[in-house]
Amino acid sequence: MADALFLGLDVGTSGVKAVLVSPAGAVEATASAALSLDTPRPGWAEQDPEAWWQASIAATRDVLAQRRASEVAAVGISGQMHSSVFLDRTGAVIRPALLWCDGRTTTECREIVSRAGAGGEARLREWVCNPALEGFTLPKVLWLRNHEPAAFARLATVLLAKDFIRFRLTGTLATEPSDASGTLMFDPARLRWSREILESVGLPLALLPAVGGSSEVLGRVHPQGAALTGLAPGTPVVGGGADNACGAAGVGAITAGEVVSSWGTSGTVLAPTAQPRVDPALRVHTFCHVLPDVWYLMGVVLTAGGAFAWYRDQFARDLAGADHLDARLIEEAARAPAGADGVTFLPYLQGERTPHRDASLRGAFVGLSLAHTRPHLTRAVLEGVCFALRDSVSILQELGLSPTHVLLTGGGARSAFIRRLQADVFGLPVTSVNREEGPAYGAALLAAVGVGAFPDLGAAVRCTLTRAPLTDPDLQGHAEYQPIYQRFRARQVAARTAPHGESIQRPFLTPSL
């Protein structure tokens, strides 16, 4: 197996990424294929699962072309969480997938709480360790039943993004605990589909696939998948994992005491735990990790890198096509003072999860004046994302998880300015690792474990990852950000409204700042 490589695929929102990793952990080749996001109505977000498959084919063929003489020993797949793939009995896609950031299912979330009976959210805490949120998969299934009954009548199987790619590669219908945890139909504490919640909403267990291990071989590439992708027939495909869990594995955050902050389209703060701990207020999620007997708590910001990309595309059109556009904007932001001379950006462009649990929440620039320039606004966007992530860090600290440092990954790890910004806003040292391939790298490590290249994921991490020296927060800078963060929290309160009726969410902040 010394000459073999391990393929990691990550089915993201903006594209599919493929990496080939050697047994020593070196990244031998990378490729990607872009995806587009459909927003048929405000707050809605959809993608065609067949587009994921075509992008996976393209990325796989491209990455294999770079190492034609090498053999892929195993495949691991990561993917966006929650997004619903509806299949009929022939395995055909019934309609576009409702994505993790789709906010149309508020009514269905209320229906789930109501059907849970006396105790409502307390029952959900017991059954599935999480609240009913619009992004999760179960409300999407109920939306299909309530709004597209003809399509629901055809429904035979519900899959998640990465599991659909496995199905197309191998013909196997399967998932694993880290992704199943985000459906609101799986009990992370008992490691099984929750018959209790399925019965309460009137859905059959038969809609859901079998659950295997994240590093367990759950299928092998069939001849048709091989012909389309260039992989050898019979290549093992392991369970893989949810993008956030694989991203954490890809930077070595697999044991209690670690905390990782990730900037993708969304942003997350993730902390592994040795038990399935649940926030009593359900502000952060409880999910299974990609290795046995490890769970994690996670706060989610629905638009982190996505907020910056929206801002760039709308406010920097004069720079369109320029080299290193993101870096140029970040350089502009660095010239503005901390706090952007009073401008606050609320990054709630698609609603929000942590801590607000409010799909109707929307973004805003607050405090603008004629004196403000684009550098002020750019800095406000970056600070707003950091403040939103700090909300999650603060909740973890409140729950007794007291990190000594924060691992950074994704877009927030690539810029020295943003690394420093996170350190100063969090008031904690930050570090990064020697790999920037994110969830695809974690998926490749799971593939290596699955075929015996490493005895377990811990060994894979120790053999492949190196951490950078810690970047300590500037004490004066952190002190300067304290009142600026409080200003952000106060403006959160002012922005929170419930225009679509009485909210089912519990408020996190009080307007006493």
N, C-alpha and C positions, 0 to 999 in steps of 0.2 A: 504493500500500500504506500510505499515511500514516494512513488511517482504519481500517485493518484491525487486528484483534486476534489474539493467539496463545493458544490454549487449552492449558493444562498440566493433566494428570490424574495423580494419584498414588494408586495402589491400595495402601493401607496395611493394617495388621492391624486397627486399630480403626475405620477408615473410609476412604472415598474422598474426596479433596479435589480441587476444580476451581478454577483461577485463570484469569482473562483478563488478558493482559499487552499493553500498548501497544508500538509500535515504539521508544518512548523508555525502555521498561523499567518504566513505572508499572503497578501492580496496579490494574486497573479494576474488578474484581469477584471475589468468592470465594464458594464454596459447598461444603458437605460433606454426606455421607450416612454414617450410622454403620453399622458392621459388628459382629457378635458372634463370639466365639471359642468353639469347641466343644472340650472336653477329655474325651473319652469314657473315658479311663483316665489315671492319674497319669503325667505325662511325655509324653502325647500332645497334639497340637494340630491341629485341622482347621478348614477353612472350605469352604463350598460355592462353587465358582467362579461359579455362576449368581447368587449373592448379590452377588459383586463386580460383575457386569454390571448388575444392577438398581440397585445403589448408584451405579455410573458413569452410568447413564441419569438417575437422579434428580439427582445433583450437576451434570451437564452442563445439564439443562433449567433447573435453578435459577439457575445462573450466567449462562446465556444470557438468561433472563428479565430480568436486571438491566441488560442492554445490548441491547435488541431491535433498535435501529437499526444495530448494528455487524455487520461481516462477519468471521467467523473465517477467517483466511487459511491456517492450518495447525494441526495437533494434535500434541502430544508427550505420551507416556505414560511414567510411571515406576511402579515397583511393588516390593513386597516381593520379596527375592531367594529363590531356591531352591525356593519352594513349588510343588508338583507338580500340574499339571493333566493328567489322563489322559482322552484323547478316543478315541472309536471312529471307524470309517471314515466315519460320517455327520457327525462333528463334535460328537456328543453327549458330555456329561460322564459318565464311567463311575462315579465315586465322588467323595466329598469330597476336596479337596486336602490332602495332608500338608504342614504348614507348616514354615517355616525353624526354628521353635523346637520342633519335634516330635522327641522323643528315643527313639523306639521301635526304631531301626534299628542298634543296636550290633552285633548279630550280622551284619548285612549289611555293616557297615564292616569287620569282621574278614574276611568273605568276600572283599571287594574286595582287601584287603592280601594275602590268601592267593593269590588268583587272579593277582595281579600277578607272582607267581613269585619267583625268587631276588632278594633285594634289597628286596622289599616296598615300604616307604615310599620308598626311593630311586628305585624305578621310578615311583611316583606323582609324586615331585618332578620327574622328567624328563618325564613324559607330560602332567601337568596342573598342575604347580607348587603343589599343595596336598595335604593329607592327606585320608584318608577320614573324614569327620565326619558325624554323624547328621543335621545340618541340611541337608546338600547334597542335590541332586536324585537323583543316581545311586543311593544307598542306598535311596531311596524306591521307585524303579522295581524294584529287586531285592526289596524287601519285598512289593510287589504280586505279583511272580512267586512268591515263597515262601509267602505267606499267603493270597492271594486268586487262585488260578490261573484261576478262571472269568472274573474281571474282567481279568486279564492277557491271557487269550486274545482278548479284544475290543480290546486296546490297539493303536491305529494311530499316535498322535501324543502326544508329551510336550511340553507348553508350560509357560511360566512365567506369573505372574499378569498382568503388563502385556501380554504377548503374547496372552493369551486375550482381553483387552479389544480389542486390535487385530483379532483374528480376528472377534469379534462385530461390530465396527464396519465392517470392510472385506472380510471373507472371506479375508484373506491369512494364511497360516501363515508367520511369520517371527520372528526375534529379532535381537539385535545383541550385540557382544562383551562389554559390561560385565555383562549378565545371564547370557549363556552361560558366562562365567568361573566363575560360582558353581554350576554343575551338577555339577562333577567329571567332565564328559564333554567339555570344551572345553580346548584347549591355549592358554593366554594368550600364551605366547611365540611360537608359530607362527601364531596367529590362525586356528585351524581346529578342527573337531571332532576329537577324538583317536580315530582308528581303533584305536590300540594298546589303550587301556583298554576300548573297546567290545568288541573281539574277546576280550579277556581274560575278560570277564564274560558273553560270549555274547549281546550285544544288537546288533540291526541299526542301521546308520546311518539307515535310513529312518524310524526313530521320531522323528528330530529335524528341526526346521525349517531353512530356509535362513537364512544369517547375512548381514545387511546392515550399513550404517553407522548410528551413533546419530542423526546428523542427516540421513540419507538418507531420501527418501520411499519407504516400504515398503508403501504401500497407500493407497487412497482410499475415503472413506466411501461405502458402497453404499446403495441406496435404502431398504432395511429399516433399516439403522443410522441413516440420516438421519431417517426417520419417528419412530423411538423417541427420539432424542436432541435433535432440533431443529437439528442441523448440516445444512449444505447438502450435497446429494449431490455427490460428487467432491472434497470437501475433502481435501487431502493429510494423511496421517498418517505422521510420521517414525518412525525406529527407537526413539527414546527411550532409556531406560536404567534400570539397577538403581537402587533408591531411594538407596542410599548414594552412588553416583557422581553421580546427578542432584542430590542434596543438596549434594555438594561443589561441583558446577558452579554451583548456585544461590547459593553464597556466594563464588565466585571461586577455589576451591582447585583449580586445574587445572595448576599448574606445580610442578616439583621444588622442594623447600624449604618448601612449605606443609604445615601439619598442621591438620586440622579435627577437633574433638571434637563429636559429635552425640548428643543425648538424644532418642530416640523411645521406642517400646516397648522396643527394645533400645538399646544404646549402642555407638558405634564411635569409634575413633581412626584416621584415614585420612591417609596421606601419599603424594601423587603422586610418581612416579619417571619418569625418562627412559628406563629400561630395565626389563625384567621381572625385578626382583630377587626372590629367594626366600630366606626365612629358613631356614638349614640345619636348625633344630629344628622348623620348620613350626608355630611358635606363632602367627604372624600370616599372613594370607592374601595371595596375589598375584593381583590381578584386573586386567582392562583398564578404563581410564577411558572416558569418553564422547567423547573426541576422539582423533584418530589419533596413534599413536606416543607415547602416555602410558599408564602403568600406575599402580597404587597398591598399597601395602602397607596392610593394615587389621587391627586387632585388634577383637574383638567381645565385648561383654558382653551376654549374652542377655536379661537383665532389668535395665534402667536405669530409664527412665520407667515401665516395666511394674512394677518393684518398688515404686516410689513409689505408683503407682495401687493396687496390691494393699494396701499398708500403709494408705493413706487409706481405702479401702473397708472394711477390717477393723478399724481402730483409731480411726477418727474418725466412727463411725456417729452419735454424738451431735450432730455438726455437719452431717449429711446435709441437703442442700437449702440450706445457708447460702451467701450470696454470696461469691464469690472464695475458695472453700474451700482450694484449693491454696496461695494466698497467705497465708491465715491459718495454715496448718500451718507454712509456711516462716518466718513471723514467730515462731511458737513456737520453732522450731528455733534461730533466731538468738539466743534468750535463754539457750540451754544453752551450756556452755563447749565449746571445741574438745576433741574426743575424747570428748564426751558422758559425762564422769565415769566412763570405763572401759567403756562399752558399745560393742561392735563388732557391726556388721551385715554378714553375708556374703550378697551379693545373688544367690545361686545358686538361684533358685526354680524354674528349668526346666533345671538343668544349666548347664554353662559351656563356652565356646569358648576364649577367650584369658585366661590362658595354659594352662589346665588340660586342655582337650580331653577333657572328662569329662561325659557326659550324665547320669550317676548322681549327680553332686554336687548337694547341696541347701543351701538357705539356712538362716541361723540368727541369732538374737540371742545374743551371748555376753557374759558379765560383768554380768548383771542383778542388782539388789539391791532391797530394799524402798525404798530412797531414790530410785530412779529414777522419772521421770514421763514423760508422753507427749512433752514437748519433747526430753528426752534421746533417746528412741527415734527421733523424727523426724529429729533431727540425725544420729544414727547411720546411718539409712537413706541420707541424702544424702551423708554422708561415705563410706559403704561403696561407693556407686556411683562417687564420685570416685576412691577408692582402686583400684577395679577398673579404671577407665579409666587410672589412672596406671601400672598394670602394663603396658598397651599402650604408653604413652609411653616407659616405661623400655626396652622391647624395641626400639622404633624407635631410641632413642639408642644402645643396644648395637650395633645394626646399622649405625651410622655416620650415621644421619639425625638431625641435631642441630638441631631447630627453634629459631628465635629467639623465636617466639610461637605461640600456638594460636588458631585461629579457632573460635568457638563457634556452634553452631546448634541448633535444636530447643528442648526445654524447658530445657536447661541454659543457654541464652542469654537467656531472658526475665526471669530474676530476678537483681537486683543481688547478692543474697546468694550465690546459686549461682555466679554469675560470679566473685565474689571467692573463694569456696571452691575453685573449680578453679584459679585463679591461685595460691593459697597451697599447695594440695596438689601441683600440678605443679611449682611453683617457676619458672613461666614467665609472661610477660605474656600476656594474653588480649584478644581483640577480637571484635566481631560486625559484621554488615553491616546495611544499611538495609532488608533484605527478610527477612521471617519466614515466607515461604510454603514453604520447604524444597524437597523434591524436585519438587513440582509446578511451582515457579518455574524450576528447572533444565530441566525437560521443556519448558516454554514457550519458553525460550531456544533449545533444540535445534530446536524447530519453526520459530522465526524464522530460524535459520541455514539450515534445510532448504529454505526458499523464497526465500532470497536477501536477507532483510532485513539480515543482517550477513554479512560475508565468511567469518567463522569464529567459533568459540565465544569465543576470546580477545577479539575485537573486541566481541562481545555483552557480555561481562563488563565490559570497560573502559567501555562506554557506559551501563551500567545499575546498577552496584553502587558503593556508597560505604562505606568502613570507618569504624567508630567509633575514637576514640583508644584507644591501648593502656591496659589496666588492669594495672599492674605488681603483682607479688606483694609482699605485706608480708614483709620479710625475717625479722622476728621470728615472724610467723605461720607462714611456711614452716619455720623452724627448730623451732617447736613441733610441727608436724605430722610431722616426721621420725620420732620414736619412736612416734607414734600409727600411722603407716603401717607401721612394722616390726611393731607389735603385730598389725595386720590381717594381714600376711603370715604371722606365726607361727600365727595362728588358722586361716588357710587350710590350712596343713600339717596341723593337728590335725583339720580337718574332712574331709580327703580320704580316702575309703574306696572300696573297690571291692566293693559288696555283691552284684553280679551276676556275679562271677567275675573272672578275671584281666583287668586292664585292658590295652587296646592303646595307651593314651596314655603319653607320656613326661612324667615329673614336671618341673615348672619350678622349684620351690622346694625348699630343703633345710631340715630341722628344726633348724638350728644357730643360729637367731636368739635 
